Amino acid sequence: MRAMPIVDELPPPDTSTLSFDMSRADWLELFADLADGHASAFEQLYDAAAQRLYSLALWLTGSQEDAADVVAETMVRVAEQRHRLRAVWDPRAWLLTVSRRLSLDVLRRRSRRPLEPIEAAELVAAPDDDPARTVDARRVSALLATLPSHHREVVYLRHYADCTFADIGRVVGVPTFTAASRYRLAIRRLRRLLEDAP
């Protein structure tokens, strides 16, 4: 099942123009346009990346409000770093890294205040008109919530952001082998949980 979390706080992205899965050359061109200060490039960036960045933040924080704030702060960082964007080698990985770091900052700040448990987050969503898939999505969300955050994030990056293990390593700051190992451990644990679930 390849459903994305429902996003109420963010306007729907315009998927007719660019997608998060566009080529590296397209990303580099978009970042060059951002560096040159083209306002339309910022809108294109939002349309191409907001949903994936939001989903990663949601998978890490478990809060729709915090995830929306992470996306907004990521866009602020893009604007603040505009003059450096031409030097970014992999724009997609750069955006995911910024969002991940901001999400971890949220978690650190939140450790000092009460929070909604991640189990309440809808990490995987299904269409409302399909009750069976809705039940499956809730079940998978609950199981994903039991994973440690470092396992949950590699599952998200691999399956929803379509990152290679090398990409995941760059985003989370670990060697490629470690990223692959975390992913395999997470999938193994999910399989055990699914087998043990009633």
WOZIDA-V356506 format. One record per backbone hydrogen bond with DSSP energy under -0.5 kcal/mol. CO is the residue of the C=O (numbers start at 1). NH is the residue of the N-H. If there is no record, write none. Layout:
co=CO nh=NH
co=CO nh=NH
//
This chain:
co=6 nh=8
co=13 nh=15
co=14 nh=17
co=14 nh=18
co=19 nh=22
co=23 nh=27
co=24 nh=28
co=25 nh=29
co=26 nh=30
co=27 nh=31
co=28 nh=32
co=29 nh=33
co=30 nh=34
co=31 nh=35
co=32 nh=36
co=33 nh=38
co=34 nh=37
co=37 nh=39
co=38 nh=41
co=38 nh=42
co=39 nh=42
co=39 nh=43
co=40 nh=44
co=41 nh=45
co=42 nh=46
co=43 nh=47
co=44 nh=48
co=45 nh=49
co=46 nh=50
co=49 nh=53
co=50 nh=54
co=51 nh=55
co=52 nh=56
co=53 nh=57
co=54 nh=58
co=55 nh=59
co=56 nh=60
co=57 nh=61
co=58 nh=62
co=63 nh=67
co=64 nh=68
co=65 nh=69
co=66 nh=70
co=67 nh=71
co=68 nh=72
co=69 nh=73
co=70 nh=74
co=71 nh=75
co=72 nh=76
co=73 nh=77
co=74 nh=78
co=75 nh=79
co=76 nh=80
co=77 nh=81
co=79 nh=82
co=81 nh=84
co=81 nh=85
co=82 nh=85
co=84 nh=87
co=85 nh=88
co=90 nh=94
co=91 nh=95
co=92 nh=96
co=93 nh=97
co=94 nh=98
co=95 nh=99
co=96 nh=100
co=97 nh=101
co=98 nh=102
co=99 nh=103
co=100 nh=104
co=101 nh=105
co=102 nh=106
co=103 nh=107
co=104 nh=108
co=105 nh=109
co=106 nh=110
co=107 nh=111
co=109 nh=112
co=110 nh=113
co=117 nh=120
co=118 nh=121
co=121 nh=123
co=127 nh=130
co=130 nh=134
co=131 nh=135
co=132 nh=136
co=133 nh=137
co=134 nh=138
co=135 nh=139
co=136 nh=140
co=137 nh=141
co=138 nh=142
co=139 nh=143
co=140 nh=144
co=141 nh=145
co=142 nh=146
co=143 nh=146
co=144 nh=147
co=148 nh=151
co=148 nh=152
co=149 nh=153
co=150 nh=154
co=151 nh=155
co=152 nh=156
co=153 nh=157
co=154 nh=158
co=155 nh=159
co=156 nh=160
co=156 nh=161
co=157 nh=163
co=164 nh=168
co=165 nh=169
co=166 nh=170
co=167 nh=171
co=168 nh=172
co=169 nh=173
co=169 nh=174
co=175 nh=179
co=176 nh=180
co=177 nh=181
co=178 nh=182
co=179 nh=183
co=180 nh=184
co=181 nh=185
co=182 nh=186
co=183 nh=187
co=184 nh=188
co=185 nh=189
co=186 nh=190
co=187 nh=191
co=188 nh=192
co=189 nh=193
co=190 nh=194
co=191 nh=195
co=192 nh=196
co=193 nh=197
//
